[in-house]
Amino acid sequence: MASGVIKCKAAVAWEAGKPLSIEEVEVAPPKAHEVRIKIVATAVCHTDAYTLSGADPEGCFPVILGHEGAGIVESVGEGVTKVKKGDTVIPLYIPQCGECKFCKNPKTNLCQKIRITQGKGVMPDGTSRFTCKGKQIYHFMGTSTFSEYTVVADISVAKIDAAAPLDKVCLLGCGISTGYGAAVNTAKVEPGSTCAVFGLGGVGLAVIMGCKIAGASRIIGIDINKDKYAKAKEFGATECISPQDSKKSIQEVLVEMTDGGVDYSFECIGNVGVMRAALEACHKGWGVSVIVGVAAAGQEISTRPFQLVTGRTWKGTAFGGWKSVDNVPKLVTEYMSKKIKVDEFVTHTLPFDKINEAFELMHSGKSIRTVLKF
């Protein structure tokens, strides 16, 4: 059972737009149906930066960010049966309760059991487990992995193979799973198809990997940063282009290159203009475009309805459509058996104290993923 309060290091975002501050925080023991985890490794994702920037309408401050982590269960609250002290786990920002109508429906992975409280930055009982300098600190995405210890709901944790390297599989908590699943679950890419991937960051590379595993014969990577092309080809891109290299729109270029458009396109940036281009680059009659990137609050997408009337499909995906508790352990197994790449996404590894450097590397486009180790 749970012991007392733990004092540990965490990166606190005191306010929007400011660097994170390494502080000593107090982490309360887990209550009923909660799990306290010792985080061993965590990565930095664009979603953390999006909330830190102040653009996220659900952003609450002060907060402990982070949602790509892996660790060991330190203690469990009353009624927890799925995991025990010592288990190796990945915290999940999309939980899987198995009971709500979303969990019971095979068409979605969006469990809604704790959605309201998670969005407000608190545990399901409405309170926080973090304090610092006498102030309550909010949780983030139900995970808060930028802390040496964190508390999550028991439905927000996946037990994984104890032999898995945590400084690698932490990436399966968000980016890799999202991109890979967008290709294999949401789009259901078929052998021999032609795909276009807009944005060659970590998520875009994972989409490319998924398209390749699904047997796509042509995978076109699109990014204005040409430094990213070599890595994209390593992951399976057959060619890479920049929208800046032609006077024509990128959708016109793609339609010409592919005799009418691609079978599948993926937007991995979060830019509504690019979302439109990705849809319009799809082939008439059957093209499918998947929105993977998260656009800023209040933005809207547009296209001519005729694009859809003439047989294109516009879809979105969250966490790659994976039902999290069931599938994250399977993704770890796929990595361990070398079916999917994970190590290749890690371009930098830093001690946890250098977390602000990890954000700088991401913003400068120099890193795919930086892993921080405690």
N, C-alpha and C positions, 0 to 999 in steps of 0.2 A: 504493500500500500504506500501511499504518498507520504513523504517526509515533510519537513518544514520549508520555509522560504529559502531560496537559493540566491546568493549575490553573485553576479557574473558580469562580464563585458557585453555590451550591446552598442550598436550604432543607432543613435536616436536622431530622428528628424524633428527638431524643435519647431521649425516653421518652413513654409513653402519657399523654394528657391535658394535655400542656404545649404552649404555642405553638411554632411552628417557629422555628428559629434560622438566620439567614443566615450561612453559613460559606464559607470557601475550602476546596474539596475537590480531591483529585487524582483524575483520571479516567484509568485505564490504557488503553492502546491496545486495539483489538478483537483477539481471538484468532480462530482459524479459525471461519468461519461466523458471525461477529459483525460488527456495523455500529456505528460511533460517529457520533452525530448531534449537530449544533449545534441546540439547541432555540431557536426564534425566539419562539414563543408557547405558553402553556399555560393551561388553565382549571382551575377548582376544582370538584370534583364531590362529592356526598354520600358516595361510597364512600371518598374520601380521608379525610373527617371520621370515618367509621365506623371505619376502621383506627386513626386517630389517637386516637380515644376510648378504645381498649383493648378494645373489644367484639369485635373480629375474632379468631377463634381462630387464624388464620394470621398474625396481625400479629407482625412481628419488629422489634426496635429495637436500635440506632439505624438509621434508614431514610430514604431519599429517596423521598417519596411522589410522586403525580402520574401520571395515565394519559390525560389529554386534551391531547395536544400535537401540534405540527407543527414541522418544521425541515428542515435541509439536511444531507445526508450529508457528514461531515468526512473519514472514512476508512473503509476496509473491511478485514476480515481475510482470510486465505487462504481460497480456495474460494468466495468470495461472487460470484455471477454476476448476480443479479436487480437489484442497484442498484450505483451507482458514486459516487465523490466528486462533489459538486455537485448530485446529484439531490434534488428536493423530495419529502419523505416524511412520512407519519403513522405513528408507532409504534403497534403493535397489542397489546392485552392478551390477545386471543384470536388466536393465530397461525394460520397455514395452511401446513402442511408439504407437503400434497398427497400424502403417502405413507401415513399411518396409516389404520386402518380407518374412523375418524371422518371424515377428509378425503375418503375415497373414497365415503362414503355421502351421497347427496344430502339425506337427512333431517335432517342436523345440521351445525352449524358449529363444534362443540366439538373442535378439534384437541387431541390429548392428548400430542403428541410431547415437549413440555418442561414438562408440567403439574406434575410432582413438584418439580423444581428451582425453577420459577417460584413455587410456593407456599411454598417455603422461603426465598425472597428472595435466590436466587443465580442465576448464569448456568448454562447447561446443563452446564458442566464442574464445577459445585459450588463455584465461587469467586465473589467480588465484584470489580467493576472500580472501586469507590469506596473511597477512604480519606479520613479527616479527623482531624487531630490525632493521627495514628498509629494510629487505630482503623479496623477494617473497618466499612464502612457497607453495610447490606443494600439490595438492589434491591426494587422494588414492582411487582407485576403485570406483571413483565417489561418495564416501560417507564421508570419513574422520571423523569418529565418535569419535576419541580421542580428541575432542574439545567440550567445553561447548556449542558453537554455530557452525553450519556448514552450507554450502550452497550446494544444490544439484539441478540437473536438474529436472524439474517438471515431467518427465517421469520416474524418479528414486525414486519415493516415493509412498508408499501404505498407504492409510487411513485405520486405524483399529478401532475396538471397543474402545471407550473412557474409558470403565471400566476395560480394560486389565491392569495387573500390568507390567509396563514398564521394571522393573528390572528382569522380567522373559521373556517376549515376545521378548525382544531384540535378544534372541538366535534364533528366527525364521528368522532373517536377514541373516543367513548363515548355521551354522552347523546342526541344527536339521532338517531344511527343506531339506538340501542336502541329508542327510542320509535316511530320511523317504521317500523322493521322489525317490531316487535311487532304493528302493525296490518296491514301489507301481506304479511308473510311468515308469522308465527306464527298470527294469527287469520284471515288471508286475508279481510278485511272485504269485503263485496260491495256493489255499488251499491244504494241504496235502503234500506240497513239502519239500525237504531237502535243507537247505541253509548253506553256510559257510561264516563267516564274519572275514576278516583279519584286525586286528587292533581294539582295544576296547577303543578308545578314544571317544570323544563326537560324532563324525560322525558315528563311528562303532556302538555305542549304539543306535543311531537313526535308523540305518539300521536294527538292531535287532528288534527294536520297530515296524518298518514298516513290516518286515517279519512276525512278530507275528500277527499284525493287519490283514495282508493279509491271515492268516490262515496256515502258514507253520507248519508242524508237528515236524520238527527237525531243530534246529538252533544251529550250532556249532561255538563257538567263538574261535578265534585263536590270542594269544598274548604271547610274552615272559615274560610279567609282570603279574605274577599270582595274584598280589594284585587287578587286575582289574576283576577277575572272578566273585566275589560275586555280583558286580554291574551289570555285563553282564547278570547274571541269573535273577536278579531283573527285568531287561528289557525284558526278554523272552528267553535268551539263554538256550537251554536244556542241553548243556555240553560245557566245555571249554578245550582246549588243547594248549600245548606249542610246537613249532617246535623243541625246544631244548631237548625234552624228548625222542626222538627216533633217532636211527642212520639212519633211512630211511628219505627220503625227505618228507616234509609236504604233498605234493600232493599224494605221495604213501600211506601215513598214512590215508589220507581222502578217497582215492579210496577204500582202504581195509575196512575202517569203514562203508562205505555207499554202499557196493555192487556195485562198479563201478563208483562212483563219485557223486557229489552233483548236484542238478538241477540248483541251482543258487549260484554263489559266488561273493563276493564283496571285492575289495581291497581298504582299507581306510587308507593307510599309505603314499603312494607316493614313494614306493620303486619298481623299475622296476623288480627286482628279484622276489619279492612277487607277482607282477602282473602276471608273468609267472606261478608261482605256483598256483595262484588262477584260471587261465584258465585251467591248466592241472589237477586240482582237480575236474573239471566239468565232468559230465557223457557224454560218447560218444553218439552221435545222437541227443542230445537236450540240453545239458548243456549251460547255459548262464553265462558269467562272466562280471561284470561291474567294470570299473575303476572309483573310486571316488577320490582317493588321487591324489595330484598334485606332480609330480616328478620334480626334479631339472632341470634347463635349460640344453638343449643339450643331455639329456639322451634318450635312445631308448629302445623299448621293443622288445623281441625276443621270438620265440617259433618255433617248427617245423610246417611247413604249414599243415602237415598231421593231426595235432590237429584240424584244422578248416575244412579240407576236410572231416574229419569223424564226422562232424556235431556239433561242438561247435561254439558258437557265442561270439565274443569279442566286448563289448560296452563301451562307456564312458558316464558320466553324469556331467552336470554343474548345480548347484543349484537345483539338484534333478528333473530337467525337468519341474519345475513349471513356468508357465507364471506369472511373479512376481506380477504385479499390480492386476491381477485378483485373484491370489491364496493366497497371503500372508494374506489378511483379512480373507479368509476362514480357513486358518491354525490357525489363532488366535481364530476364533470361535470354531474350533475343540478342541483347548486347553481349552477354557472356558467351553465347554460342557464335558470335561474330556475324549475325545476320544484319544487324544495324550498326552504324558507326556512332561512337560517342566521343572517344578520345580526341578525334580529329577536330571537334568543335572547340576544344580548350586551347586557346592561343596563349593565355597568360595565367599564371598561378601566383597569388600574393598572400602574405599574411593578412589576417582579418583587419588589423589596424590600418592597412593601406586602402580601405574601401573607397575613399574618395578618388584615389588614383584609378580604381577599376571603372568608376563612372566616367572619368576623363578619357580613358582608353576607348570606352564605348562611344562616347560623343564624337571623338576624333575619327572614328571608323577604323581604328588600328587593331581592334580586337574583334573576335567573333564572340567568345565567351571568356570572361575572367573568373576563375574560381578562387574564392577566399577560404583559407583554412584557419581554424581556431588552434 
